[in-house]
Amino acid sequence: MPHIAIKMLKGRTEEQKKKAAEAVSEALRISLGVPQAYISVSVEDYTAAEWQKVFRDEVTGKSSDLYVKPDYDPKSLL
């Protein structure tokens, strides 16, 4: 384990999602020393309207758990 869920706005191609998932997986393998067999990555797509709740729940609501913090207002996506 770890499992990483990439959450982002809709609109990326399957190839872009696959490439991002592979890059994140490789970064975890290298930085944590975890065998590839233990790593899983999912990609979840959201509309800009749906993203407002995700941002509130996953980013604002868990700010003490964030190691990389965003610098934008999610309302700017609407």
C-alpha positions in Angstrom: 0.0 0.0 0.0 -0.3 3.2 -0.7 -3.3 4.0 -2.7 -3.5 7.5 -4.3 -6.7 9.0 -5.7 -6.1 11.7 -8.3 -9.1 14.0 -8.2 -9.4 16.6 -11.0 -11.7 18.4 -13.4 -13.2 16.5 -16.3 -11.7 17.0 -19.7 -8.4 15.1 -19.7 -7.9 12.2 -22.1 -7.5 8.6 -21.0 -3.9 8.8 -22.2 -3.3 11.9 -20.0 -4.9 10.1 -17.0 -2.8 7.0 -17.5 0.4 9.0 -17.9 -0.4 10.9 -14.7 -1.2 7.8 -12.7 2.0 6.1 -13.9 4.1 9.2 -13.0 2.6 9.3 -9.5 3.1 5.6 -9.0 6.8 5.9 -10.0 7.3 8.8 -7.7 5.9 6.8 -4.8 8.0 3.8 -5.7 11.1 5.9 -5.7 10.4 8.3 -2.7 8.9 5.7 -0.4 10.8 2.6 -1.5 7.6 0.7 -2.0 7.5 -2.2 -4.5 5.3 -1.3 -7.5 3.1 -4.3 -6.7 1.8 -2.5 -3.6 0.9 0.8 -5.3 -2.5 1.6 -6.7 -3.7 4.9 -8.3 -7.3 5.9 -9.3 -8.4 8.9 -11.2 -11.7 10.6 -10.4 -13.2 13.3 -12.7 -15.4 16.1 -11.5 -17.3 19.0 -13.0 -16.4 22.5 -11.8 -19.6 22.6 -9.8 -18.9 19.1 -8.2 -15.3 20.3 -7.5 -16.6 22.9 -5.0 -17.7 20.2 -2.5 -14.6 18.0 -3.2 -12.4 21.1 -2.5 -14.2 21.9 0.7 -14.2 18.3 2.0 -10.7 17.2 0.8 -8.7 20.4 0.8 -10.1 23.0 3.1 -11.5 20.4 5.5 -8.3 18.5 5.7 -5.8 21.3 5.5 -3.7 19.9 8.4 -3.1 16.8 6.3 -2.0 18.7 3.1 1.7 18.7 2.2 1.2 20.7 -0.9 -1.4 23.4 -0.6 -3.2 25.0 -3.5 -3.2 28.8 -4.1 -6.4 29.4 -5.9 -10.1 30.0 -5.2 -12.1 27.0 -6.5 -15.0 29.4 -7.4 -12.7 30.7 -10.1 -13.3 27.4 -12.0 -17.1 28.1 -12.3 
